[in-house]
Amino acid sequence: MRRWNGWGEAAVEVLLPPSAQALLEDRLGPGTPPRDCSLEEVLARIPPSRLPNHPQVHTDPELRLRHAVGQGLPDWIAARSGRIQAPDGVAFPETNEDVRALLAYARAVGARVIPYGGGTSVVGHLRVLPDPRPALVIDLGRMNRLLALDRLSGLATFQTGIRGPDLEAALRAHGFTLGHFPQSFEYSTLGGWIATRSVGQFALGYGRIEELFVGGRVETPQGPLILPSLPPSAAGPDLRHLVLGSEGRLGILTEAVLRVRPLPEAEALGTFFFPDFDHGLAAARAMVQAGIPLTMLRLSTAEETRMTLLLSGREGWVRLLRGWLRLRGLGDTPCMLLLAAAGARRVVHAALAEAFHIARRHHGRSLGSRLAREWLRQRFRAPYLRNTLWAMGYAVDTLETAVIWARVPAMVTAIEEALRNGLADQGERVYAFSHVSHVYPHGANVYTTFLFRLAPDPEESLRRWQRLKQAASAAILRLGGTISHQHGVGVDHLPYLEAEKGPLGLAILRAMLRAVDPEEIMNPGKLIEGPGR
């Protein structure tokens, strides 16, 4: 069973190697394990539902609790301290007609609606905000089927409640793949990917979700919105882009048509080390601007490289590796680049060969595929470390942006400095490290992990997180980065949206929302303040 107050399955535990634990204590000081509320304590605090009876609406307290929050750090603090606002009911539709009926019910009883996919949002999309109206969560988990596959056109139609593993299994049974693998892949859903403009780990080759989503159906409070599955069209603005990133504010996306492709003939991975981050950045930029058909480029800073190697738990092997790197002139602060390619065998071989030549021109050294294969094997287990670290007294969170190449080095420095200095006046340290996980011809994504000690008081832990989030967000905006490259806006990024969209842009978004949701029942308070506010 999944944890109600943490990440993943309750039976799965990922331990922190002693060397990584020692580094963490050196950087932050020893943590104090928090006192978490039990499930029984939290259930006792959930008030009765305010919703009238409906045959599809369930009001069981534990079911409501398990649909109350996502995976953001404020969500964790609320759940583990028992200060959680639960929805009033949860529904599990199975058809478009069920969804329409539930939206009609919500309008009739004056309830707001929170669409729910896999529960993996990290920026507050699922949070039940203060509001006098009752809250109804619509969980699409039972709308999880492959509806159609057009082999000739390379198009697959799915119900959007399907989770990542089930979607890939359905396609692979027919010899196809979507190739979309966010870190939340095991639990997140197709609808969530589209609603937040998700980016998969192999997006360099397969494309971001907006490149894969070609049509579908949205059930709105004003009726269904049908998005035809056309090749590129010049018939005015593309309505798909109103749905992409809409975060449940327009309605509930129930069906999606996706561009899929045959399973690749060959897949390959590679690992390179560079003497510093600047050399690695230059190599990654050269590779993407050369148009090499790779599916992934992931470059870690020296500090993240160090932590990644320590997390392997193979201390003897890591010492040998560091000695090997020094012998080849890579110094004491090497940076690791992981890459992947997929497709026709000859194309994959050619891509790796060209990447090898570019890496050598920028003083990179190849280490084969072992570390990349280990990363691939462990990539969906890494979030489980959040549970382990919390139990040790440490909070961990991530933030991300994207910026043009000319500002990437300054962005990494600014974000990390803002975080490391963010709690200095309290005598608390912050440990931060970054990687570039997605690259484009004109820029790159910067993804930063940061850790700090939990306070004895949950409210103080939340205040620490808020200060760090604000400091890092200010640094991102100052350097012209996007406030969100792949996590969406939700609640946590809402205050910064105007800096990116501008007042007129926000006015356009509000007018769009007003057209389909004049009563503001769809996930209010997320993405943007409501049309009438």
Residue pairs with C-beta under 8 A, 6 or more apart in sequence:
1 9
1 10
2 8
2 9
2 10
2 66
2 187
3 9
3 10
3 387
4 39
4 62
4 65
4 66
4 79
5 36
5 39
5 76
5 79
5 80
6 76
6 80
6 386
6 387
6 390
7 71
7 383
7 384
7 386
7 387
8 186
8 187
8 383
8 384
8 387
12 381
12 384
13 384
13 387
13 388
14 381
14 382
14 384
14 385
14 387
14 388
15 388
16 24
16 311
16 385
16 388
16 389
16 392
17 310
17 311
17 312
17 313
17 315
19 310
19 313
19 315
20 307
20 310
20 311
21 392
23 306
23 307
23 310
24 389
24 394
24 431
24 451
25 31
27 429
27 431
27 451
28 394
28 429
28 430
28 431
28 451
28 452
28 453
29 429
29 453
30 393
31 389
31 392
31 393
31 394
31 453
31 454
32 393
32 453
32 454
32 456
33 391
33 392
33 393
34 80
34 390
34 393
34 454
34 456
34 458
36 80
36 81
37 80
37 81
37 82
39 62
39 65
41 82
42 65
42 79
42 82
42 84
43 61
43 62
43 65
45 82
45 84
46 61
46 64
46 65
46 86
48 59
49 59
49 64
49 88
49 89
49 134
50 88
50 134
51 57
51 59
51 88
51 89
51 109
51 111
51 134
51 136
52 109
54 89
54 91
54 102
54 105
56 91
56 92
56 93
56 98
56 101
56 102
57 89
57 90
57 91
57 102
57 105
57 136
58 89
58 90
58 91
58 92
59 88
59 89
59 90
61 86
63 90
64 86
64 87
64 88
64 89
64 90
64 137
65 84
65 86
66 119
67 86
67 87
67 90
67 116
67 119
67 126
67 137
67 139
68 79
68 84
68 85
68 86
68 87
68 126
68 128
69 75
69 76
69 78
69 79
69 84
69 126
69 127
69 128
70 119
70 120
70 121
70 122
70 123
70 124
70 125
70 126
70 127
71 119
71 120
71 121
71 122
71 184
71 383
72 121
72 122
72 123
72 124
72 127
72 397
72 490
72 492
73 122
73 395
73 396
73 397
73 465
74 124
74 127
74 462
74 465
74 492
75 124
75 126
75 127
76 386
76 390
76 395
77 83
77 458
77 461
77 462
77 465
78 84
78 85
80 390
80 458
81 458
83 458
85 127
85 128
85 129
85 130
86 128
87 114
87 128
87 134
87 135
87 136
87 137
88 111
88 134
88 135
88 136
89 134
89 135
89 136
89 137
90 116
90 136
90 137
90 138
90 139
91 98
91 102
91 136
91 137
91 138
91 139
92 139
92 141
92 142
93 99
93 101
93 102
93 138
93 140
93 142
93 143
94 142
94 143
95 143
96 217
96 219
96 224
96 254
96 255
99 138
99 219
99 252
99 254
100 219
100 224
102 113
102 136
102 138
103 113
103 219
103 220
103 221
103 251
103 252
103 521
105 111
105 136
106 112
106 113
106 136
106 521
107 221
107 519
107 521
109 134
110 133
110 134
111 133
111 134
111 135
111 136
111 521
112 131
112 133
112 134
112 135
112 136
112 520
112 521
112 522
112 523
112 524
113 135
113 136
113 137
113 138
113 248
113 252
113 521
113 522
113 523
114 126
114 128
114 135
114 136
114 137
114 138
114 248
114 523
115 137
115 138
115 140
115 191
115 195
115 248
115 252
115 522
115 523
116 126
116 137
116 138
116 139
116 140
116 141
117 140
117 141
117 160
117 161
117 188
117 189
117 190
117 191
117 192
117 195
118 163
118 184
118 187
118 188
118 189
118 192
119 126
119 187
120 184
120 187
120 188
120 192
121 192
121 196
121 487
121 488
121 490
122 397
122 398
122 487
123 484
123 487
123 488
123 489
123 490
123 491
123 492
123 493
124 490
124 491
124 492
124 526
125 195
125 196
125 247
125 248
125 488
125 490
125 491
125 523
125 526
126 137
127 490
127 491
128 135
129 491
129 524
129 525
131 524
131 525
138 252
139 161
140 159
140 160
140 161
140 189
140 191
140 252
140 254
141 161
141 189
142 161
143 159
143 160
143 161
143 162
143 254
144 159
144 161
144 162
144 163
144 166
145 158
145 159
145 162
146 156
146 157
146 158
146 162
146 167
146 170
146 171
147 157
147 158
147 159
147 255
148 155
148 156
148 157
149 155
149 156
149 157
149 171
149 174
149 176
149 260
150 156
151 174
151 176
154 176
154 259
154 260
154 261
155 214
155 229
155 257
155 258
155 259
155 260
156 171
156 176
156 178
156 257
156 258
156 260
157 216
157 255
157 256
157 257
157 258
158 167
158 170
158 190
158 255
158 256
158 258
159 254
159 255
160 189
160 190
160 191
160 194
160 216
160 253
160 254
160 255
160 256
161 189
161 190
161 191
162 170
162 189
162 190
163 186
163 187
163 188
163 189
164 180
164 181
164 182
164 184
164 185
164 186
164 187
164 188
164 189
164 190
165 185
165 186
167 178
167 190
168 177
168 178
171 177
171 178
171 260
172 263
175 262
175 263
176 260
176 261
176 262
176 263
177 206
177 260
177 261
177 262
177 263
177 264
178 206
178 212
178 258
178 260
179 200
179 202
179 205
179 206
179 207
179 261
179 295
179 342
180 193
180 198
180 200
180 202
180 203
180 206
180 209
180 212
181 200
181 201
181 202
181 379
182 188
182 193
182 198
182 199
182 200
182 201
182 486
183 201
183 379
183 380
183 382
183 383
184 383
185 200
185 380
186 380
188 198
190 256
190 258
191 252
191 253
191 254
191 256
192 198
193 209
194 209
194 213
194 216
194 243
194 244
194 253
194 256
195 243
195 244
195 245
195 246
195 247
195 248
195 253
195 488
196 245
196 247
196 486
196 487
196 488
197 208
197 209
197 210
197 244
197 245
197 486
197 488
198 208
198 209
198 486
199 208
199 209
199 438
199 445
199 485
199 486
200 206
200 208
200 209
201 296
201 298
201 379
201 437
202 295
202 296
202 340
202 342
203 438
204 288
204 294
204 295
204 296
204 297
204 438
204 439
205 293
205 294
205 295
205 296
205 340
205 341
205 342
205 343
206 212
206 261
206 295
207 259
209 244
210 240
210 241
210 244
211 259
212 258
212 259
212 260
213 240
213 243
213 244
213 256
213 257
213 258
213 259
214 229
214 230
214 240
214 257
214 258
214 259
215 227
215 228
215 229
215 230
215 240
215 256
215 257
216 227
216 240
216 243
216 253
216 254
216 255
216 256
216 257
217 224
217 225
217 226
217 227
217 253
217 254
217 255
218 224
218 225
218 227
218 243
218 250
218 251
218 252
218 253
218 254
219 225
219 251
219 252
219 254
220 250
220 251
220 252
220 516
220 517
220 522
221 251
221 516
221 517
221 518
221 519
221 521
221 522
222 515
222 516
222 517
225 239
225 243
225 250
225 251
225 516
227 239
227 240
227 243
229 257
242 250
242 512
243 250
243 253
245 488
245 489
245 527
246 527
247 488
247 489
247 490
247 523
247 526
247 527
248 522
248 523
248 526
249 513
249 517
249 522
249 523
249 526
249 527
249 528
250 512
250 513
250 516
250 517
250 522
251 516
251 517
251 522
264 342
264 343
264 344
264 348
265 343
265 344
265 345
265 348
266 342
266 343
266 344
266 345
266 348
266 349
267 340
267 341
267 342
267 348
268 340
268 341
268 342
268 348
268 349
268 352
268 369
269 338
269 339
269 340
269 369
269 372
269 373
269 376
270 338
270 339
270 340
270 352
270 355
270 356
270 366
270 368
270 369
270 372
271 336
271 337
271 338
271 339
271 366
271 367
271 368
271 369
271 370
271 371
271 372
272 280
272 283
272 336
272 337
272 339
272 359
272 364
272 365
272 366
272 367
273 305
273 325
273 330
273 334
273 335
273 336
273 337
273 364
273 365
273 367
274 280
274 283
274 330
274 334
274 335
274 337
274 359
274 362
274 363
274 364
274 365
275 329
275 330
275 331
275 333
275 334
275 335
275 363
276 302
276 331
276 333
276 334
276 335
277 299
277 301
277 302
277 335
277 409
277 412
278 409
279 335
279 362
279 363
279 364
280 299
280 335
280 337
280 362
280 364
281 299
281 405
281 408
281 409
281 436
281 444
282 362
283 337
283 358
283 359
283 361
283 362
283 364
284 297
284 299
284 337
284 436
284 439
284 444
285 405
285 439
285 444
286 358
286 361
286 362
287 294
287 297
287 339
287 354
287 355
287 358
287 439
288 294
288 297
288 439
288 440
288 441
289 441
290 354
290 358
292 351
292 354
292 355
292 358
293 341
293 343
293 347
293 351
294 339
294 340
294 341
294 351
294 355
295 340
295 341
295 342
296 338
296 339
296 340
297 337
297 338
297 339
297 436
297 438
297 439
298 337
298 338
298 339
298 375
298 435
298 436
298 437
299 335
299 336
299 337
299 338
299 435
299 436
300 308
300 335
300 336
300 337
300 433
300 434
300 435
301 335
301 412
301 433
301 434
301 435
302 333
302 334
302 335
303 433
304 433
304 434
304 435
304 449
305 334
305 335
305 336
307 433
308 336
308 375
309 318
309 321
310 318
311 385
312 318
312 374
321 367
322 332
322 334
325 331
325 334
325 365
326 332
328 365
329 363
330 363
330 365
336 371
337 359
337 364
338 371
338 372
338 375
339 352
339 355
339 372
340 372
340 376
341 347
341 348
341 351
341 352
341 355
342 348
343 351
356 366
359 365
359 366
385 396
386 396
389 395
389 396
389 451
390 396
390 454
393 453
393 454
394 451
394 452
394 453
394 454
395 451
395 452
395 453
395 454
395 461
395 464
395 465
396 449
396 450
396 451
397 449
397 450
397 465
397 468
397 469
398 447
398 448
398 449
398 450
399 415
399 447
399 448
399 450
399 469
399 472
399 473
399 476
400 437
400 445
400 446
400 447
400 448
400 484
400 485
400 486
400 487
401 411
401 415
401 445
401 446
401 476
401 481
401 482
401 483
401 484
401 485
402 438
402 440
402 443
402 444
402 445
402 446
402 481
402 482
402 485
403 411
403 443
403 444
403 446
403 479
403 480
403 481
403 482
404 442
404 443
404 480
405 442
405 443
405 444
407 479
407 480
407 481
408 436
408 443
408 444
408 446
410 479
411 446
411 475
411 476
411 479
411 481
412 434
412 446
412 448
414 475
414 476
414 478
414 479
415 432
415 434
415 446
415 448
415 472
415 475
415 476
416 432
416 433
416 434
416 448
417 475
418 468
418 471
418 472
418 474
418 475
419 430
419 432
419 448
419 450
419 468
419 471
419 472
420 429
420 430
420 431
420 432
421 430
421 471
422 430
422 467
422 468
422 471
422 472
423 429
423 430
423 452
423 464
423 467
423 468
426 464
428 452
428 453
428 464
429 452
429 453
430 450
430 451
430 452
430 468
431 450
431 451
431 452
432 448
432 449
432 450
432 451
433 448
433 449
434 446
434 447
434 448
434 449
435 446
435 447
436 444
436 445
436 446
436 447
437 445
437 447
438 444
438 445
438 485
438 486
439 445
445 485
445 486
446 481
447 485
448 472
450 468
450 472
452 464
452 465
452 468
454 461
455 461
455 464
469 492
473 483
473 493
473 496
476 482
476 483
476 496
477 483
477 496
477 499
477 500
482 500
483 489
483 493
483 496
483 497
483 499
483 500
484 493
487 493
488 527
489 497
489 526
489 527
489 528
490 526
490 527
491 525
491 526
494 525
494 526
494 527
494 528
494 529
497 506
497 527
497 528
498 505
498 506
501 509
506 528
509 527
509 528
510 528
510 529
510 530
510 531
511 531
513 520
513 522
513 528
513 530
513 531
514 531
514 532
516 522
517 531
518 531
520 530
520 531
520 532
524 530
